[in-house]
């Protein structure tokens, strides 16, 4: 079984919340992802006061991708489409990273603009903003302008950036800003503890594994509803060439509910990770969470049993489970539903963490 789910979970082990998205970015997806991040704010008071500022900065990053993201022939360029977005909340810090394609002939000009923005103080940034509005400063050509100035002004931080060479005379323009919960950060610019090269590493891994969405965080019942809303609203666009969007959505619902019900709870949180990737014409829905040791044998027994049943046998088992409460040793109804819709055997793994605690990973092809 591929270990990408656990790999990403380990990378985000210190994060209260992480969200990564690669693919076509439009206004609808922007609104839903910002909404999901705002839901996270409600559970972490340190950023409640900065909620509007963070949402504004996220929106600006998305708008930069929408306005300036290039497109290249996928037959020649692999998986990169319009944009990449990452946001992380790590103990008092909020990181917002975005990436979009840019033609190589525009790189030098954009780099000059970014360096100019990064050396200016708050008052100088305000003056440059007014000048650009009056067409006295640099223009939007090459993928920068008012948006970058606003990002620098509102964040109070330097914009980290990297141009990563890609195919077809394009590069991927990555940029990152860091927000700090503590008020004293307003007096100066802090050095980020999480460099932009980490985000690039994650994006490359997503491209390698054909992953287009990852979320790590609390999967208690109230926290999974915004995720489902994002996917429900955007499934037609995400899966427009797939006949399986209904099955994909059902599997997502069951897997998220499985985490919500059975993940090991600590300090009121049920930490887990959720991931969707492409596999040829199919999609792979993966998830991982901590479970106690006594769950291992029943879970393994149930999954192995379901993997050995035919679709007709699974249907009968599902209808039977609907009519009565499951007894000990019988398969959970959500696992039966997952097995019914899976095109391949359910993949799973248990990785020991510490005595009595294991990380359970499940992966389903739909």
Number of C-alpha atoms within 10 A of each C-alpha: 9 12 9 16 21 20 11 19 24 11 11 19 16 13 17 19 24 24 21 23 23 24 17 18 19 15 12 11 18 18 15 18 24 19 17 18 21 18 16 22 19 12 13 14 13 16 23 16 11 15 17 12 16 24 17 17 23 26 19 17 23 27 17 21 24 18 13 19 23 19 17 18 12 10 7 9 14 13 19 22 19 20 26 29 27 23 24 24 25 18 14 14 18 20 22 21 24 27 29 29 26 24 21 18 12 14 18 11 14 21 17 10 19 20 14 13 22 16 11 17 14 14 10 13 19 15 13 21 22 14 14 17 14 9 10 11 15 17 14 15 11 18 24 19 22 20 18 22 22 18 23 22 21 14 19 21 24 23 21 18 20 16 20 14 15 16 15 12 11 22 22 25 26 23 22 26 25 26 24 24 16 11 7 9 13 12 8 9 15 14 10 18 9 14 15 21 14 11 24 21 10 15 21 13 14 22 15 11 15 20 25 20 19 22 24 24 24 24 26 21 13 10 19 18 16 18 19 15 15 18 18 13 13 15 15 13 12 14 16 11 10 13 11 15 20 16 17 25 17 15 26 24 18 17 24 25 18 18 26 23 14 15 23 19 17 8 5 9 16 21 23 28 25 27 23 23 19 15 13 8 11 16 22 21 22 24 26 26 27 22 21 16 15 11 13 17 10 14 18 14 13 17 20 14 13 23 18 12 15 12 16 10 12 20 16 11 19 20 12 13 18 10 8 8 11 13 9 8 11 15 20 19 19 19 19 23 20 24 27 23 19 21 15 13 16 17 16 19 18 18 12 15 11 9 8 10 18 21 22 23 24 19 24 24 23 24
